[in-house]
Amino acid sequence: MATLARLTAIDVNGKFQGAVFGQSRASVTPTAGTGDLFPIGSGQGTLVTLRTSGTGGTYTIDTVLPSSYGVDLDIVGTMAATDEQFIWLDNDGSGRFDQAANPGYAKITCSAVTGWTVAAVTIP
């Protein structure tokens, strides 16, 4: 299981001096079977990027609290063989994705790993 380091986007809106931007994407190849952790719970939320190149499949973002429907509904998506998708996890303070064994982290599991990358960035 990989644990992604926190990468925070740079806000250049209100800067009246030079700002560093153009950060490299800190992506990993998903770990088969066990899934991977990425940091959440900071800033406005976390933007997750999934990219495939040649192998399709599904991904699941594990939830630990019931949704507004009253049941635990994991986020499940389908990726084509060559695809890129973005998922926004709002930092609403509810802890819906906060893993009990790893506080401050969400867990993603991918059905395929060959040609897949996953990255997460915190939006300040």
GUDOLO-896935 format. One record per atom (N, C-alpha, C, O): residue in three letters; atom name; x, y, z. Coordinates in steps of 0.001 Angstrom, whole numbers. Atoms other than C-alpha are relative to their C-alpha. Example, Ala and Ser with C-alpha at 12.3 -4.5 7.8 and 13.67 -1.06 7.14 Angstrom:
BEGIN
NUFI   type   atom        c1        c2        c3
NUFI    ALA      N       890     -1190         0
NUFI    ALA     CA     12300     -4500      7800
NUFI    ALA      C       900      1200         0
NUFI    ALA      O      1936      1181       665
NUFI    SER      N      -820     -1190       -60
NUFI    SER     CA     13670     -1060      7140
NUFI    SER      C      -770      1090       730
NUFI    SER      O      -261      2198       899
# end
This chain:
BEGIN
NUFI   type   atom        c1        c2        c3
NUFI    MET      N       847     -1171         0
NUFI    MET     CA         0         0         0
NUFI    MET      C       890      1231         0
NUFI    MET      O      1783      1356       838
NUFI    ALA      N      -739     -1269        63
NUFI    ALA     CA      1390      3404      -995
NUFI    ALA      C      -786      1076       724
NUFI    ALA      O     -2017      1071       716
NUFI    THR      N       607     -1174      -610
NUFI    THR     CA       711      6573       961
NUFI    THR      C       554      1212      -715
NUFI    THR      O      1749      1494      -633
NUFI    LEU      N      -430     -1174       748
NUFI    LEU     CA       830      9680     -1207
NUFI    LEU      C       339      1135       952
NUFI    LEU      O      -342      1320      1961
NUFI    ALA      N      -353     -1186      -774
NUFI    ALA     CA      2559     12758       214
NUFI    ALA      C      -964      1117      -357
NUFI    ALA      O     -1480      1153     -1475
NUFI    ARG      N       900     -1117       272
NUFI    ARG     CA       441     15910       521
NUFI    ARG      C       654       965      -975
NUFI    ARG      O      1771      1427      -745
NUFI    LEU      N      -400     -1011       966
NUFI    LEU     CA       805     18185     -2495
NUFI    LEU      C     -1083      1063        37
NUFI    LEU      O     -2252       759      -203
NUFI    THR      N       969     -1080      -115
NUFI    THR     CA      -881     21579     -2047
NUFI    THR      C       134       933     -1182
NUFI    THR      O      1235      1375     -1511
NUFI    ALA      N         3      -925      1134
NUFI    ALA     CA     -1874     23740     -5008
NUFI    ALA      C       413      1390       477
NUFI    ALA      O       158      1759      1623
NUFI    ILE      N      -435     -1353      -318
NUFI    ILE     CA      -394     27244     -5087
NUFI    ILE      C     -1061       991      -439
NUFI    ILE      O     -1485       981     -1595
NUFI    ASP      N       984     -1044       298
NUFI    ASP     CA     -2873     30142     -4902
NUFI    ASP      C       758      1266      -388
NUFI    ASP      O      1428      1870       449
NUFI    VAL      N      -720     -1192       460
NUFI    VAL     CA     -1498     33005     -7020
NUFI    VAL      C      -934      1200      -164
NUFI    VAL      O      -492      2254      -620
NUFI    ASN      N       959     -1085       166
NUFI    ASN     CA     -4671     35157     -6993
NUFI    ASN      C       400      1288       710
NUFI    ASN      O       510      2333        68
NUFI    GLY      N      -231     -1204      -784
NUFI    GLY     CA     -3823     37597     -4201
NUFI    GLY      C      1462       336       204
NUFI    GLY      O      1782      1148      1073
NUFI    LYS      N     -1432      -222      -183
NUFI    LYS     CA       -40     37567     -4574
NUFI    LYS      C       449      1247      -761
NUFI    LYS      O       128      1412     -1938
NUFI    PHE      N      -546     -1195       644
NUFI    PHE     CA      1686     40869     -5310
NUFI    PHE      C      1511      -120      -157
NUFI    PHE      O      2208       869      -379
NUFI    GLN      N     -1422       287       191
NUFI    GLN     CA      5098     39260     -5541
NUFI    GLN      C       105     -1290      -787
NUFI    GLN      O      -904     -1941     -1058
NUFI    GLY      N      -187      1241       749
NUFI    GLY     CA      6577     36365     -7438
NUFI    GLY      C      -502     -1194       783
NUFI    GLY      O      -377     -1237      2006
NUFI    ALA      N       500      1214      -640
NUFI    ALA     CA      5016     33002     -6702
NUFI    ALA      C       511     -1210      -773
NUFI    ALA      O       659     -1169     -1994
NUFI    VAL      N      -436      1245       625
NUFI    VAL     CA      6230     29475     -7370
NUFI    VAL      C     -1241      -752      -464
NUFI    VAL      O     -2192      -909       300
NUFI    PHE      N      1131       770       500
NUFI    PHE     CA      3861     27498     -9557
NUFI    PHE      C       512     -1066      -957
NUFI    PHE      O      1718     -1190     -1171
NUFI    GLY      N      -389      1054       925
NUFI    GLY     CA      3850     24615    -12010
NUFI    GLY      C       535     -1230       701
NUFI    GLY      O      1511     -1827       248
NUFI    GLN      N      -459      1160      -744
NUFI    GLN     CA      4215     21835     -9458
NUFI    GLN      C      -145     -1279      -809
NUFI    GLN      O     -1073     -1428     -1604
NUFI    SER      N       103      1319       624
NUFI    SER     CA      4883     18337    -10680
NUFI    SER      C     -1056      -808       722
NUFI    SER      O     -1231      -683      1934
NUFI    ARG      N      1031       854      -558
NUFI    ARG     CA      2106     15862    -10137
NUFI    ARG      C       676     -1155       734
NUFI    ARG      O      1495     -1869       154
NUFI    ALA      N      -570      1083      -796
NUFI    ALA     CA      3013     13441     -7343
NUFI    ALA      C      -894     -1225      -137
NUFI    ALA      O     -1744     -1476       717
NUFI    SER      N       871      1145       247
NUFI    SER     CA      1439     10314     -8793
NUFI    SER      C       708     -1308       322
NUFI    SER      O      1936     -1385       362
NUFI    VAL      N      -525      1336      -260
NUFI    VAL     CA      1859      6647     -7983
NUFI    VAL      C      -767     -1002      -851
NUFI    VAL      O     -1893      -745     -1276
NUFI    THR      N       708      1129       596
NUFI    THR     CA      1004      3390     -9666
NUFI    THR      C      -765      -661      1137
NUFI    THR      O      -174      -974      2170
NUFI    PRO      N       781       597     -1088
NUFI    PRO     CA     -1845      1913     -7606
NUFI    PRO      C       564     -1342       447
NUFI    PRO      O      1163     -2079      -336
NUFI    THR      N      -440      1257      -582
NUFI    THR     CA     -1047      -979     -5310
NUFI    THR      C     -1089     -1048      -204
NUFI    THR      O     -2242      -831       168
NUFI    ALA      N       977      1063       272
NUFI    ALA     CA     -2751     -4211     -6371
NUFI    ALA      C      -552      -568      1305
NUFI    ALA      O       203      -876      2227
NUFI    GLY      N       653       677     -1126
NUFI    GLY     CA     -5260     -5591     -3875
NUFI    GLY      C      -262       848      1224
NUFI    GLY      O     -1405       936      1672
NUFI    THR      N       166      -697     -1279
NUFI    THR     CA     -4659     -3416      -814
NUFI    THR      C      -456      1444      -132
NUFI    THR      O      -999      2001       822
NUFI    GLY      N       377     -1402       169
NUFI    GLY     CA     -5287        49     -2271
NUFI    GLY      C      1085       940       486
NUFI    GLY      O      2151       510       927
NUFI    ASP      N      -969     -1035      -365
NUFI    ASP     CA     -3523      3321     -1508
NUFI    ASP      C      -694      1095       792
NUFI    ASP      O     -1907      1277       693
NUFI    LEU      N       518     -1080      -836
NUFI    LEU     CA     -3950      6220       905
NUFI    LEU      C       444      1346      -548
NUFI    LEU      O      1566      1478     -1037
NUFI    PHE      N      -401     -1356       346
NUFI    PHE     CA     -3981      9927        88
NUFI    PHE      C      -550       955      1052
NUFI    PHE      O     -1627       727      1603
NUFI    PRO      N       384      -915     -1073
NUFI    PRO     CA     -4160     12887      2495
NUFI    PRO      C     -1248       812      -346
NUFI    PRO      O     -1432      1244     -1484
NUFI    ILE      N      1195      -826       128
NUFI    ILE     CA     -7455     14723      3033
NUFI    ILE      C      -115       849      1266
NUFI    ILE      O       736       763      2152
NUFI    GLY      N       284      -721     -1235
NUFI    GLY     CA     -8888     17101      5619
NUFI    GLY      C       770      1283       170
NUFI    GLY      O       937      1749      1297
NUFI    SER      N      -721     -1258       -77
NUFI    SER     CA     -6923     20227      4790
NUFI    SER      C      -483       877     -1142
NUFI    SER      O      -869       370     -2195
NUFI    GLY      N       422      -908      1057
NUFI    GLY     CA     -7809     23331      2792
NUFI    GLY      C     -1477      -161      -307
NUFI    GLY      O     -2254      -587       547
NUFI    GLN      N      1395       126       426
NUFI    GLN     CA    -11071     23389       830
NUFI    GLN      C      -370     -1440      -317
NUFI    GLN      O     -1533     -1830      -208
NUFI    GLY      N       244      1394       333
NUFI    GLY     CA    -10696     19771      -212
NUFI    GLY      C      1156      -579      -785
NUFI    GLY      O      2224        25      -886
NUFI    THR      N     -1036       731       719
NUFI    THR     CA     -8731     17284     -2271
NUFI    THR      C      -511      -373     -1384
NUFI    THR      O     -1624      -878     -1534
NUFI    LEU      N       305       384      1373
NUFI    LEU     CA     -8718     16785     -6040
NUFI    LEU      C       820     -1250      -331
NUFI    LEU      O      2050     -1230      -279
NUFI    VAL      N      -640      1276       326
NUFI    VAL     CA     -7955     13180     -7038
NUFI    VAL      C       -30      -165     -1521
NUFI    VAL      O     -1063        49     -2156
NUFI    THR      N       -99       237      1432
NUFI    THR     CA     -6746     12396    -10565
NUFI    THR      C       351     -1456      -236
NUFI    THR      O      1282     -1986       370
NUFI    LEU      N      -310      1364       428
NUFI    LEU     CA     -6835      8931    -12116
NUFI    LEU      C       245        32     -1490
NUFI    LEU      O      -487       681     -2238
NUFI    ARG      N      -350        33      1420
NUFI    ARG     CA     -5201      8222    -15458
NUFI    ARG      C       334     -1434      -390
NUFI    ARG      O      1027     -2146       336
NUFI    THR      N      -310      1331       523
NUFI    THR     CA     -5072      5042    -17551
NUFI    THR      C       634       125     -1372
NUFI    THR      O       386      1079     -2109
NUFI    SER      N      -618        44      1336
NUFI    SER     CA     -3004      4147    -20582
NUFI    SER      C        75     -1454      -460
NUFI    SER      O      1125     -2092      -387
NUFI    GLY      N        -2      1339       574
NUFI    GLY     CA     -4059       847    -22090
NUFI    GLY      C      -800     -1043       738
NUFI    GLY      O     -1117     -2083       160
NUFI    THR      N       751       986      -766
NUFI    THR     CA     -5954      -946    -19316
NUFI    THR      C     -1154       691       714
NUFI    THR      O      -936      1609      1505
NUFI    GLY      N      1164      -545      -689
NUFI    GLY     CA     -9489      -143    -18186
NUFI    GLY      C      -280      -743      1284
NUFI    GLY      O       397     -1718      1612
NUFI    GLY      N       383       658     -1243
NUFI    GLY     CA    -11145     -1085    -14937
NUFI    GLY      C      -853       913       854
NUFI    GLY      O     -1409      1899       370
NUFI    THR      N       785      -809      -931
NUFI    THR     CA    -12882       299    -11872
NUFI    THR      C       865       441      1165
NUFI    THR      O      1911      -147      1441
NUFI    TYR      N      -651      -451     -1217
NUFI    TYR     CA    -11821      2239     -8808
NUFI    TYR      C     -1071       221      1056
NUFI    TYR      O     -2230       484       735
NUFI    THR      N       911      -204     -1123
NUFI    THR     CA    -13405      2553     -5363
NUFI    THR      C       688       890      1022
NUFI    THR      O      1807       609      1450
NUFI    ILE      N      -468      -828     -1106
NUFI    ILE     CA    -12929      5355     -2845
NUFI    ILE      C      -855      -379      1197
NUFI    ILE      O     -2076      -218      1180
NUFI    ASP      N       675       553     -1168
NUFI    ASP     CA    -13810      3919       554
NUFI    ASP      C      -594      1107       869
NUFI    ASP      O        90      2068      1223
NUFI    THR      N       628      -904      -959
NUFI    THR     CA    -16311      5782      2718
NUFI    THR      C      -181      -739      1310
NUFI    THR      O      -306     -1964      1325
NUFI    VAL      N       128       635     -1308
NUFI    VAL     CA    -16634      5147      6435
NUFI    VAL      C     -1219       491       770
NUFI    VAL      O     -1597      -110      1776
NUFI    LEU      N      1223      -503      -627
NUFI    LEU     CA    -19693      7225      7371
NUFI    LEU      C     -1147       -92      -996
NUFI    LEU      O      -921       -58     -2205
NUFI    PRO      N      1149        42       913
NUFI    PRO     CA    -23198      6978      5950
NUFI    PRO      C      -139      1302      -788
NUFI    PRO      O       173      2382      -286
NUFI    SER      N       284     -1165       831
NUFI    SER     CA    -24089      9328      3101
NUFI    SER      C     -1334       593       434
NUFI    SER      O     -1918       157      1426
NUFI    SER      N      1301      -603      -311
NUFI    SER     CA    -27196     11502      3118
NUFI    SER      C     -1147     -1002      -180
NUFI    SER      O     -2268      -745       259
NUFI    TYR      N      1009      1044       156
NUFI    TYR     CA    -29073      8317      2138
NUFI    TYR      C       -56      -928      1212
NUFI    TYR      O      -914     -1808      1280
NUFI    GLY      N        14       785     -1222
NUFI    GLY     CA    -28230      6798      5532
NUFI    GLY      C       771     -1294       -47
NUFI    GLY      O       770     -2044       930
NUFI    VAL      N      -804      1217       109
NUFI    VAL     CA    -25987      3998      4254
NUFI    VAL      C      1392       364      -500
NUFI    VAL      O      1598      1425     -1088
NUFI    ASP      N     -1381      -199       440
NUFI    ASP     CA    -22276      3678      3554
NUFI    ASP      C        80      -280     -1503
NUFI    ASP      O        28     -1435     -1926
NUFI    LEU      N       -71       144      1455
NUFI    LEU     CA    -22000      4307      -202
NUFI    LEU      C      1387       401      -483
NUFI    LEU      O      1712      1587      -536
NUFI    ASP      N     -1322      -289       542
NUFI    ASP     CA    -18470      4003     -1580
NUFI    ASP      C      -142       690     -1354
NUFI    ASP      O     -1145       518     -2045
NUFI    ILE      N       -53      -615      1317
NUFI    ILE     CA    -17542      6092     -4623
NUFI    ILE      C       607     -1034      -941
NUFI    ILE      O      1734     -1480      -725
NUFI    VAL      N      -479       994       958
NUFI    VAL     CA    -17186      3682     -7558
NUFI    VAL      C       -67       608     -1390
NUFI    VAL      O     -1096      1155     -1786
NUFI    GLY      N       -43      -528      1359
NUFI    GLY     CA    -16116      4722    -11045
NUFI    GLY      C       611      -996      -955
NUFI    GLY      O      1310     -1924      -548
NUFI    THR      N      -517       867      1048
NUFI    THR     CA    -15259      3062    -14323
NUFI    THR      C       940       798      -889
NUFI    THR      O       616      1909     -1308
NUFI    MET      N      -995      -636       858
NUFI    MET     CA    -12166      3929    -16353
NUFI    MET      C       114      -790     -1306
NUFI    MET      O       196     -2018     -1295
NUFI    ALA      N      -250       624      1297
NUFI    ALA     CA    -11799      3236    -20081
NUFI    ALA      C      1486      -331      -112
NUFI    ALA      O      2270        38       763
NUFI    ALA      N     -1400       402       174
NUFI    ALA     CA     -8525      1820    -21419
NUFI    ALA      C       939      1202       -71
NUFI    ALA      O      2054      1142       445
NUFI    THR      N      -774     -1244        19
NUFI    THR     CA     -7245      5345    -22137
NUFI    THR      C      -929      1089       494
NUFI    THR      O     -1828      1522      -228
NUFI    ASP      N       962      -872      -646
NUFI    ASP     CA     -8920      7756    -19754
NUFI    ASP      C       699       864      1049
NUFI    ASP      O      1795       540      1506
NUFI    GLU      N      -450      -822     -1125
NUFI    GLU     CA     -8415     10537    -17208
NUFI    GLU      C     -1241       542       680
NUFI    GLU      O     -2108      1119        23
NUFI    GLN      N      1156      -480      -761
NUFI    GLN     CA    -10906     11378    -14459
NUFI    GLN      C       465       735      1234
NUFI    GLN      O      1539       473      1775
NUFI    PHE      N      -269      -809     -1181
NUFI    PHE     CA    -11018     13863    -11605
NUFI    PHE      C     -1143      -180       987
NUFI    PHE      O     -2309      -190       593
NUFI    ILE      N       997       133     -1052
NUFI    ILE     CA    -12834     13409     -8298
NUFI    ILE      C       293      1062      1049
NUFI    ILE      O      1426      1173      1515
NUFI    TRP      N      -145     -1045     -1015
NUFI    TRP     CA    -13399     16293     -5858
NUFI    TRP      C      -568      -515      1315
NUFI    TRP      O     -1735      -898      1387
NUFI    LEU      N       447       360     -1338
NUFI    LEU     CA    -13571     15411     -2150
NUFI    LEU      C         5      1276       832
NUFI    LEU      O      1064      1775      1213
NUFI    ASP      N       162     -1234      -752
NUFI    ASP     CA    -14918     18443      -289
NUFI    ASP      C       429      -210      1445
NUFI    ASP      O       105     -1233      2049
NUFI    ASN      N      -387        66     -1406
NUFI    ASN     CA    -13378     19126      3117
NUFI    ASN      C     -1151       573       826
NUFI    ASN      O     -1102      1715      1282
NUFI    ASP      N      1194      -460      -703
NUFI    ASP     CA    -16749     19346      4825
NUFI    ASP      C        48      -274      1491
NUFI    ASP      O      -895        52      2212
NUFI    GLY      N      -152       266     -1425
NUFI    GLY     CA    -15461     18211      8212
NUFI    GLY      C      -788     -1196       500
NUFI    GLY      O      -782     -1480      1698
NUFI    SER      N       834      1118      -443
NUFI    SER     CA    -17766     15185      8256
NUFI    SER      C       792     -1274       228
NUFI    SER      O       341     -2163       951
NUFI    GLY      N      -809      1205      -162
NUFI    GLY     CA    -15002     12607      8045
NUFI    GLY      C      -516     -1186      -784
NUFI    GLY      O      -207     -2329      -446
NUFI    ARG      N       594      1098       766
NUFI    ARG     CA    -16900     10571      5443
NUFI    ARG      C      1043      -956      -569
NUFI    ARG      O       792     -2157      -663
NUFI    PHE      N     -1032       829       621
NUFI    PHE     CA    -13653      9308      3872
NUFI    PHE      C      1174      -281       930
NUFI    PHE      O      2093     -1009       555
NUFI    ASP      N     -1105        72      -956
NUFI    ASP     CA    -11387      9518      6959
NUFI    ASP      C       132     -1422       552
NUFI    ASP      O      -729     -1879      1303
NUFI    GLN      N      -205      1389      -395
NUFI    GLN     CA     -9984      6016      7537
NUFI    GLN      C       310      -112      1492
NUFI    GLN      O      1182       595      1997
NUFI    ALA      N      -161       141     -1446
NUFI    ALA     CA    -10214      4888     11176
NUFI    ALA      C      1432      -368       382
NUFI    ALA      O      1976       173      1345
NUFI    ALA      N     -1364       443      -305
NUFI    ALA     CA     -6809      3166     11118
NUFI    ALA      C      1047      1000      -475
NUFI    ALA      O      2198       941       -43
NUFI    ASN      N      -918     -1001       553
NUFI    ASN     CA     -5232      6089      9202
NUFI    ASN      C      -710      1354       -55
NUFI    ASN      O     -1092      1799     -1138
NUFI    PRO      N       717     -1270       -27
NUFI    PRO     CA     -6842      9374     10316
NUFI    PRO      C       651      1036      -919
NUFI    PRO      O      1877      1128      -994
NUFI    GLY      N      -505     -1019       906
NUFI    GLY     CA     -6513     12202      7797
NUFI    GLY      C       295      -517     -1398
NUFI    GLY      O       834       213     -2230
NUFI    TYR      N      -253       596      1310
NUFI    TYR     CA     -6316      9832      4824
NUFI    TYR      C     -1260      -677      -537
NUFI    TYR      O     -2054     -1231       223
NUFI    ALA      N      1043       754       682
NUFI    ALA     CA     -8787      8454      2280
NUFI    ALA      C       677     -1172      -710
NUFI    ALA      O      1880     -1148      -969
NUFI    LYS      N      -556      1195       633
NUFI    LYS     CA     -8348      5064       630
NUFI    LYS      C      -643      -221     -1361
NUFI    LYS      O     -1864      -153     -1505
NUFI    ILE      N       475       329      1338
NUFI    ILE     CA     -8621      4248     -3069
NUFI    ILE      C       546     -1369      -391
NUFI    ILE      O      1716     -1672      -159
NUFI    THR      N      -392      1321       484
NUFI    THR     CA     -8545       738     -4540
NUFI    THR      C      -373       -86     -1477
NUFI    THR      O     -1495       244     -1862
NUFI    CYS      N       218       113      1447
NUFI    CYS     CA     -8199        99     -8277
NUFI    CYS      C         2     -1470      -396
NUFI    CYS      O       795     -2260       116
NUFI    SER      N        97      1399       421
NUFI    SER     CA     -9203     -3134    -10025
NUFI    SER      C      1155      -405      -900
NUFI    SER      O      1468     -1590     -1013
NUFI    ALA      N     -1159       254       852
NUFI    ALA     CA     -6258     -2825    -12413
NUFI    ALA      C      1108       952       427
NUFI    ALA      O       840      2012       993
NUFI    VAL      N     -1108      -888      -354
NUFI    VAL     CA     -2811     -1359    -11901
NUFI    VAL      C       931       268     -1173
NUFI    VAL      O      1648      1268     -1169
NUFI    THR      N      -876      -173      1150
NUFI    THR     CA     -1000     -1790    -15226
NUFI    THR      C      -457      1199      -821
NUFI    THR      O     -1591      1235     -1300
NUFI    GLY      N       324     -1192       766
NUFI    GLY     CA      -909      1568    -16972
NUFI    GLY      C      -863      1000       746
NUFI    GLY      O     -1384      1933       135
NUFI    TRP      N       812      -911      -807
NUFI    TRP     CA     -2750      3310    -14108
NUFI    TRP      C       899       881       853
NUFI    TRP      O      1949       439      1319
NUFI    THR      N      -636      -863      -999
NUFI    THR     CA     -1632      6311    -12050
NUFI    THR      C     -1106       714       770
NUFI    THR      O     -2185       977       239
NUFI    VAL      N       926      -741      -849
NUFI    VAL     CA     -3376      8069     -9180
NUFI    VAL      C       805      1110       687
NUFI    VAL      O      1936       895      1122
NUFI    ALA      N      -646     -1142      -651
NUFI    ALA     CA     -2530     11506     -7755
NUFI    ALA      C     -1064       761       756
NUFI    ALA      O     -2246       689       420
NUFI    ALA      N       922      -821      -783
NUFI    ALA     CA     -4097     13822     -5188
NUFI    ALA      C       668      1320       344
NUFI    ALA      O      1854      1359       670
NUFI    VAL      N      -530     -1318      -349
NUFI    VAL     CA     -3667     17544     -4569
NUFI    VAL      C     -1008       712       896
NUFI    VAL      O     -2209       699       626
NUFI    THR      N       816      -771      -910
NUFI    THR     CA     -4995     19645     -1700
NUFI    THR      C      -210      1402      -575
NUFI    THR      O       746      2041     -1013
NUFI    ILE      N       304     -1343       459
NUFI    ILE     CA     -6740     22862     -2735
NUFI    ILE      C       -92       885      1247
NUFI    ILE      O      -944       660      2107
NUFI    PRO      N       -28      -821     -1222
NUFI    PRO     CA     -5919     25586      -167
NUFI    PRO      C     -1257       829       190
NUFI    PRO      O     -1370      1564      1171
# end
